[in-house]
Amino acid sequence: MALLVALNEAHLVVLDKMASSDVRVVHGVANAPAVDVFLDGAATPAVDMLAFGDVTGYLNVPESDHTVTVAADASNNVIVIDEAPVTLTAGQSYSVLGVGSLGDDAIQPWGLMENRRAVVTKAKLNVAHASYSAGNVDIYLTPSGTKTVAIGPLNVGLAAGGLYGVATVDGQGGGAPLGVILTDDFIANM
């Protein structure tokens, strides 16, 4: 539990002493099979059978230093991320995307701190570029010039008070055509 104390432009969040962190996992490696995610060397996965494009709900994880291991679901002996260190702060929310390519042994976790506080008069849109093969990209929210389009246009409706997230990824199996993974309120609207 948290208490938000606001006065004019200043605000303070007071956390319950039992507060922990919220973490969700996104499988963004287009050429990798379904995976299991293990926390702190546990024998039972915290996330089981996460396939490319899947997004977990937020998992409540205690504040602390942790290790994360990601292994192929078909055989947990095939480890793609081995005991990656992660530090979680109480009251914070995180998205951790698996990014990279299986063929290049370049899979790694990419952690993003999320601001899940809704604003009643505005929508919030988080955009993450997680495509392995696309290289650097420009992202436009309005029509612009004659740039080559890699994805879209992707028409989306954003409502005041909504939290939305989109991650660019390679197409299934890797490479083009590029695609997106939608999160947050996009999930509820699909």
Secondary structure, DSSP 4 states (H G I P E B T S, - for coil): -EEEEEETTEEEEEE-TT--EEEEEEE--TTS--EEEEETT-SS-SEEEE-TT-B--PEEE-SEEEEEEEEESS-TTSEEEEEEEEEE-TT-EEEEEEES-TTTT--EEEEEEE----BTTB-EEEEEE--SSS-S----SS--TTPPPSS--------TT-EEEEEEEPPTTSSSSPEEEEEEHHHHH-
